[in-house]
Amino acid sequence: MIVKTIQSQLILAFSIAILVPAIVTMYVGMRIISDQTITRAETKTISDLNSAREIYRNKISEIHSITRLTAVRRLVRAALVNHDHNFLTKDFTGILRREKLDILSITDSRGNVIARGRNPAMYGDNILEDRFIERVIRTRQPVSGTDLLSRDLLIKASPDLAAQASMQVIPTPKAKERKEHEETSGMMMASAVPVFDDNDHFLGVLIGGVLLNRNFEVVDKIKEIVHEGQIYQGKEIGTATIFQGDLRISTNVKNADGSRALGTLVSSEVYDAVLKEGKRWVGEAFVVNATYITAYEPIRDLNGGIIGMLYVGVLKQPFDDVLQRGIITFLGIALLGVLSIVLVSIFLAKRFSLPLRKLEESSQRISDGEYRHDFKVKGPREIEHLARSLDKMAKQLEQEKRELEEWGTTLEKKVSERADEMKKINAQLFRSEKLASLGKLAAGVAHEINNPLTGILTNSSLLLEDMEKDDPKYEDVEVMVKETIRCREIVKRLLDFARQTRPQKRLASINALIDNIILLVRNQTSFRNILIEKDLSADIPDILVDPDQIQQVFVNIILNAAEAMTKGGSLKIRSARSADRESIVITFADTGPGISEEVRERIFDPFYTTKEHGTGLGLSISYGIVEQHGGTISVDSNPGKGSTFTISLPVLTNEASS
């Protein structure tokens, strides 16, 4: 009876001691997890909005560069002086098509239109009501930005633009009521620059622009760069929108049927904060058909008035799922801790009795080496079972001690092997983190280079068009254009490396991919003195991969092998199932000069190359592709003994298994 009383008191004391702190800890922990998750989501959204603003501004800068470079061309200025409508119309039409502008028009110093590239038949009218034109004529300074154009101005620019801007207003829950059921004006990104002659006499104004209504270039570029096209449970994680007032005129927010949610309205809460008060608004919002963590900021016209909004949003569901999993995990750990303490308290309570003290004495004798001691005691059934267990344990203890000593001799070896495995895993994680960091750096560098590169390419191309082929500088300018295009391709490769796009997986045959690649390269000049040997296993199943990406990896390794064997040699390509049948192993073994240890340790590092004209991205991109497929890539090589690249891909046949 005393034992039961002690047991009850101990259980009660332990339960109170653990339950109160556990409840407090669970509540505080869940609040911290929730607050941190929402804060993290809002911080990311603000960062995304800043990036979107820079992309928006870069587009305006691009329009300004195109307009400015066109305005300084001698032929354009001469045509303006002579009112050569035909030449200007033909020239502007080509620029519109090439630079993807919606308007490119030129006026005299009084605002009378001399030529329009989009609507050639309409000229001679006065468009001083256009604030871009009026500002340049008044200040003689270039002006760029965003402004609203009336339906009349849009019709003059082109009836097609007026039709593009016209949009039916769709009633939207939680939005302010609108009296108008149709929006006919348009929001235009534009740049207007003054045109001067050689004596700095003001001749007129050249204006170029892009209509944002139903133009998805900017919002899709924001989604591509900021959110990288990520999908979560069939929904795009990131969205972007440009509003004209409170009306969505350019967006990649989708309706339930998959169409873009054009013509819908923003909520009245955002309307008041952004359009009326001119503040940035960040918070959770239901957008069309899903909940997002959103950020809005005003878009202002030339006079500083608010005419629209720029919006980015991150799908809230992933953060909710992370929060839910965190809370469930936290609750599980807390409940497990409570249960463990209660069980421990019960176990300890039972030890407060005379039979256990006797067993303690017997256990002490076991520790002294008296394995033949009598462990029989009288007491509760559990204690009697424990006594029999101790008796059995005593008989086995000596044998287990010997086994433990034998096992101890091998422990050091196992620890060493495990340490080597952890070192390899840490090296792989370090490489993956370095690739991700360098990918972000490459994206930033590429986008910073793109803007000046666009100006150089446009300027040099226009200069080349204006020169005669017998001009002694023609070849130099032509080389400038070609090299600038080459630089643009290098920037594109940097962006390809930075994005590391998600594989579009489907079932494909690895052997068939290898056969196709060999058919493509074996007749090339660099393979004439190279013998390609195949040893492809017939029992390899089709696996789930992105064929284009995997083919890119194989082609890169094969071409590298060919470049290494400049004097000829052999390349053996082998495919087989791994010993555990869980992977497909593909090896590329060449008889080239081999790779030194110094080069081999850095061969997958981005921008590291031993080639004279290489970029150092081929094997880095290949490494990332294989890693995204859940596989591994390694190289085994020594100077003078050739090189062997080994790729291991998991045998996956459906999305569920991946």
N, C-alpha and C positions, 0 to 999 in steps of 0.2 A: 504493500500500500504506500509505503514511504517512497519506494522507487517510482511509482506512478506519479506521486505528488511532485517529486523532484523533476521528473521528466516533463510534466505539464508546465511547471514554472519556467523551466529552461526554454521550452518551445515558445511559451508566451513572451518571454523576455527577448529572445532572438528575433521573433516575428515582429515585435514592435520596433526593435532596433534597426531592422532592415527595411521594413515596409515604409516607414515615414520618409527616410532619405531617398528610397527608391522612387516613391511617388513624386517627391519634389524634383529629383533628378530627371525623371521622365518628362515632367511638365516643362522644366527649363530647357532640357535638351531638344524637345520637339519645337519649342519656340525659337531656339537658336538656329536649328536646321531650317525652319520655315523662313525666318528673317534673312538668313544668309543666302538661301536659294533665290528668294525674290530680289534681294539686293544685287546678287550676281547677275540675274537676268536683266534687271534695269540698267546696270552698268554696261553690260554688253550691248544693249539696245542703244544707249547713248553713244557708245563708240561706233556702232554701225551707222547712226545718224550723222556723225561727224564725217565718216568715210563717204556716205552718200552725198553730203554737201560738197565735198571736194570733187567727186565725180561730176556733179551737176555744174560746178564752176569750171571744171576742166572742159566740159562740152562748150560752154560759153567762150572760153579762151580759144578753143579750136575754131569756132566760128569767126572770132575776131581775127585770128591769124590768117585764115583763108581770105577774109574780106580785105584786110590790110594789104596782103601781098597782091591781090588783084588790083587794088586801087593805085598802087605805085607803078604798075606796068605802063610803059611808054605808049604802047598801042591803044590801051584803054583810055589814057588821058587824051591822046590825039583824036580818038573817035568821039570823045565827049565834047571836045572843042568844036569838031566839025558836025556834031549831031548825027554821027554815022549810025543810025538806028540798026541797020542790017548787020554790020560787023558786031556791034555790041550784043545784039540778040543771039547771034550764032555763037559768039564766044561765051556768053553767060550760060547758054543752054548746055554747053559741054561741061562747064564748071559745076553747074547744078547736078548733072548726072554723075560726075566723077566724085564730087565732095559730099553728095547726099544732102544738099540743102533744099529747103522748100521755097525760099525766095532769094533772088539776087537781082536787085534793081538799082538804077542809077538816075539821079536827078540833076538838074542844073542848079545854080546858086540860089534860085528862087523856089525850089521845091517842085518844079515841073518835071515829070517823068520823061526821060529820054529813051530808056529801054528797060524792058522786063524780061528776064530769062524764063520765067514760068508762064507768063501770059503775053507773048510778043505782040499780039494785035492791040493791046491796051497800052497806049502811051500818049503823052501830051497833057495828061491831067495833072492837077496839083495835089500833092499829098502832105502839105504842111501840117495837117491834123495828126499825122504820125509823129509821136513824141520823139522818136529816135531822129527823124529827119529834122524836126524843128530844133532839137537841142544842138545838133551838129552845125546847122546854118547859123544859129545864134552864137555859139561859142567857138566855132571853127576847131573843135576838139573831138576826137573819137569818143563814142559812148557805146557801152555794152551792157547787157542785162536782160531782164524779162519784163514784158509789158503785155497788156491786153489790147487786142486789135478788134475794132468793130466789124460787124458783118460787111459793111460797105467797103472798108479797106481790104478785107479778105477777098471779096468778090473782084475788086480791082486787081489784086495780086494774082488770083486765079479762082474761078468758080469751084474748082476741085477742092481748094483749101477751105472755102466757105462750107462746102458739104462735109468735109472732114471735121470741121469744128462744131458743126451743128449736132446737138446731142439731146435726147429726151431725158428729162429728170425722172428718176425712179424713186418713188416714196420709200423711205428707209426708216425702220424703227429707231427711236431715240434721237432722230434728227430734227432740226428746226423746220417748220413748215415753209414751203416756198410758194410764192404766188405764181412764178413763172414755171411752166411745164416743159419749156424747151430753152436750152442755152445756145445762142447763136454766135456770140463772140468767141474769140480764140486767144490762147495764151502762147506768146511767141518768145523764144530765145533768139536774140538778135544782136548784131553789132553793126553800127553805122560809123563810117570813117569819112573825113573830108578828102576831097581830091584837089590837089594843087598842081599848077604847071611848074616848069623849071624855074620860073621867077617868083615862086611862092604866091601866085595869084589864085585865089579860091575859085575853083571851077564848078564844084557841085558835091554831091554826097552819094556814096556807094553803100548800100545796106544789104546784108545777108542774114538769113535767119532760118530757124527750124520751128515749125508749128508743133507744140507738145500734145495737142489733142489727138488721141488715137495713135500717137507715136510712142512706141514702147522701147526704143533704143536705150534711153537713159535708165528707166526702171529695171529693164532686164540686165543691163550692165551692172547696176548696183547689186542685184540679186546674185549675179554670176561672181562678182569680185568679193563681195562682203560675205555672202552665205555659201558660195561655191556649189550652188544647186543641190544642197543637202535635202534628203527626203526622210521623213519620219512617219512610219505607218501609213504610207501612201500619200502623205501631205507634205508640201514644201515647207521647210522650216522657216525660211525668211521670205518676206514680201516687201515691196516698195511701191509707193504711189505718189503721183503728183496731182494736187488738187488745184482746180481753178475756183477760187473762193472755197466753198464747202463741197464742191462737186468733183468726183473722181473722173479725170480726163485721160490719165495714163496710169496703168496699174498692172501688176501681175497677181493681185488678189483674185481668186477664182470663185465663181458661183458654184452652186451644187452640181450644175451640169458641165462644169469644166470651162465655161466661157469666162472671159475677163469681166470683172464687176464694174464696168463703165457706167456712168450715169447715176451711181448711188451716192449718198450723202454722208458726211461725217456726223458724229453725235453732237448734240447741242452743248455738252460739257466741253468738248474739244473746241467747238466753234467759238464759245465765249473766251476761252483761255488764249487761243492762238490768233484767231481772226480779229477779235475785238481788242484784247489786251496786248497782243503782240508778244506773248510769252511762249517759251518752249513747254510742251506738255509731255510728260512721261508717266506711263502707268498701264494697268491692265485694262483691256478693252475687247469687246466682242466685235470682230470685224467680219461682216457678211455672214460667214457660216462657221467661224472658229474663234477661240479666245487667243489673243496675242498679248505679249508685252510690247507696248508700242511707244514710239517717240515721234512727236510732230514739232516742226518749227515753221515760222512764217516765211513766205516768199514775197519779196517787196519789189515794187516797180521802180522806175527811174527816179521818181520823186520821194521814194521811201514809204509809199503807201502799201498796205498789205493787200495783195491780190490773190494769194493762194497759199498752199502749204506743201512741204516736203515731208513724207512719212516713211518710216521703216518699222517693221514689226517682226518679232521672233515668236514662233508658235509656243504657246505656254504649256502644251501637253507634255513635252519632254521634261520640263522642269517639274511639273506636277508629278510625273512618274518617278523622277529621281527623289523628290521629296517623300512620296508615298513609300518607296522602297527604304529610304533612310529611316522613316518613322517606324516602319514594320520591323526593320533590323534592330533599331534602338529598343523598341518594346520587347522584342524577343530576347535580347541580351539581358534587359532589366528583369524580365520575368524569370529567365533562366537563373539569374543571380539570386532572386528571391527564393526560388524553389531549392536551389543548392544550399542556401543558408538554412532553410527550414529542415532539409534532410540532414545537414550536418548537426543541427541542434538536436534532432531526434537521436542521431547516432551517439552524440556525446552524452545525452541524458541517460542512455542505457548503460553507460560505463560507470555510473555512480551506484555501484552495488558491490556487495561482498564477492559474488562469483567472479566479477571482473578483476577484483584485486588479486584473487587467487590465480586467475589466468595471467595477470601481469607478472606475478612471481614466477609462474611457469615459463613465460616468455623470456624473463631475465635469465633463467637457466638455459634456455635455448641459445641466448646470446653468448653464454659462457661455454657452449659446446656440449651441453647435456641433452643430446638428441633423443635419448631413451627414456625420458621422464614421463610419468603418468599424468595425462592432461584431463582425466575425468573429474568433473565438478557437477554439483547439483545446483539447479537454478532454473530460470525461465528457459523455454525451449530454444530460443535463439542463442542463449549462452551455451547450452549443451551442444548445439550444432557448431558453434564457434570452437568449443573445446575439441570436438572431433576433427575439425578442420586444422586446428593447430597441431594435433597429433599427426595428421597426414602430412602437414607442412614440414614438421620436424624430420620425417622420414625422407622427404624429397629435398630438403634444404641442402644437404651435403652434395647430392648429385647436381643440383642446380648451381651450387657454388662453383663446382668444377666447370660446368658448362659456361658459366659467366666469365670465369677466368680465360677460357679458350676464346670466347667471343670478344673479350677485351683486347686480345692480341690483334684482332682484325679491325677494331674500331678506328684506329688511327688511319689505316688505309682507306676505309670508307669515308671518313671525314675529309681526307685529302681529295678523294674523287669528287665528293659533293662540292668542295670549295672550287675545284676546277670548273664544274658545271655552272656554279653561280657566277664565276668570273666570265664565262662565255655569255651567259644570259645578260649580265650587266653591260658587257661590251656591245651586245646587240641593241639593248635599250638605249645606250648612249648614242649609238649610230642613228637610231630612229629619231631620237630627240634632236640630234644635230641636223638631220635631214629636214625635220619640220621647221626648225629655226631658220636654216638657210633658205628653205622654201619661202617663208614669209619675207626674208630679206631680199630674195630674188624678185618677188612680186613687187616690193616697194621700189627697188632699183629700176625694174623694167617700166613701171608706170611713170616714174620720174623722168626716165629717158625718153619715153614715147612722145611727150609734148614737144620738147625741142626738136626731136627727130622728125616729127610731122612737119614742123615749120621748115626745116632744112630740105626735106624731100619736096615739099610743095614749091618752095622758092626755087630750088635747083631745076625742078621739072618745068616750071613756068619760064625760067631763064633759058632752058634748052629749047623750048618751043619758039622763043623769040629770036633765036640765033640761026643764021644760015649755016648749012653743012660745010661750006668752004671757009668758015670763020676759023682762024687758027686756035681759038679757045674752045671750039665745039667738042673736040675729043676729051678735053679736060673736064668740061661740065658733064659730058656723058658718063665719064668714069665716076664723077661725084654722085650722080643719080644712082648708078649701079651699086656703088659701095654703100650708099644710104639705104637702098633696098635690102642689101645684105645685112646691114645693121638691124633693120626692122625684123628680119627673119631670126637673127640672134635673140632679139628681145622676145619674139614669139616663143622661142625655145625656152627662154627663162620663165615665161609665164606658164608654159606647159609643165616645166619642172615644179613650179610653185604650186600649181593647182592640184597635182596628183589626183586626177579625177577618179571617181568611184567606178570600179570595173562594171561593165555591162555583161554579166555572166550568162552563159548558156552552155549546153552540152556540146563538147567538141572533141575531136580526135587529135591527140598530141602527135601521133605518127603522121596524120594527114597534114597537119600544120608544117611539120618538118619537111615532108615531101614537097609541098608547095613552095617552101622557101628555097629548097635546093634547085627546083625548076627555074626559079627566078634568077638565082645568082650564078649557076654553074657556067653559063655562057658569057659572063662578064669578063672583061680583059684581065682583071686582077685574079681570076680563078683558072686561067689557062694552064698554069704550071702547078696547079694544086689538085691532088687526088682526093675526092670526097668519098669516104666509106661510110656505109650505113649498117647499123646493127640494131634494128628496131624490133622489139619484142611483140609478138602477135597477140598476147593475152592482156594487153593494156586496154582497159575500158574507156569509154568516153567520159570525160569529167567536166565539172562545172567551172568554166573559166571565161575570161574575156578574150576571144580569139585574136582580136586586133592587138591588144596589149601584149599577150604572150608571144605573138608573132614578132612584135617589135623587139622584145627581149632577145629572141633567138637570132633575128637578123643582125642585131647589134653585136652579139658575141661572134657570129660567123664572119661578119665584115672585119671585126677587130683581128680575128685569126688570120684572115687573108692579108691584111695590112702588115701583120707581123712576119708572114712568110713571103717576103718580097722576092726571094730567089727560088720559090717553089717549095713543095712539101706535101704533107697529107693532113687531112682533117677527118677524124673519126667521130661520128655522131652515134650515140647509143642511147636507147630507152629501155627501161625495165621496171618491174614492180620491186618495191623495197622488200626487205626480208620479212617485215611484219605485215606486208600487203596493204598498208595504210597509205602509201605514197607512191607516186611515179617519179623515178629518178632519171633525169636526162643529163648526159655528159657530152662535152665538146672538147676533144683532145687534139691539139695541134702539135706539129713538129717544129715550131718556131724557135726563136732564140731564148725563150723563157723570160721570167720576170724576177727581178731582184727582190730581196726581202723588204727593202725600204719602200719600193713601189707597191709591192703586194699588200703591205699594211694600209696603204692609202688609196688603193685602186677604186674603192667604191665611194670615196669622198667626193662631194660636189665640187666642180671647178678644178679638180686635180687632173692633169693630163700630161702625157709625155709626147703628144703629137704637136707638130709645128703649128697646125691650124685647128687644133681640136678645142672644144669648149669645156670638156671635162664633165659633161652632163649625161652622156650615154649610159654608162654603167650605174650612175646614181639613180637615174630614172628607172633603169631595169631593176635595181635593188628595191626601189619603192613599189614597183608593180608586183614583183614576186612576193614581197611582204604583205601587200594588200590581198593577195590570193591565199594567205596563210602558209606560204612556202618559205624556203630558204635558198640562198645562192652563195656559193663559195668558190674559191680558186685555189688550186694546188699547182705550184710552179717553182722551178729553180732555174737559174741561168744555164743555158746550154741543153736543157732537157725538155723543152716545150712547156705548154701550159694546158691545164685541164680545168674547165669551168663545170661545176656540178649544180644543177637546179633540182630541187625537190618540191613537188606539188602534191597537196593532199588529194586523196581520191574522194571527191564529193560529187554526188549525182543529183542533188536537189537543194533548194534554198534552205530547207529545214535543217539539213545536216550541216550547213555552213554557219 
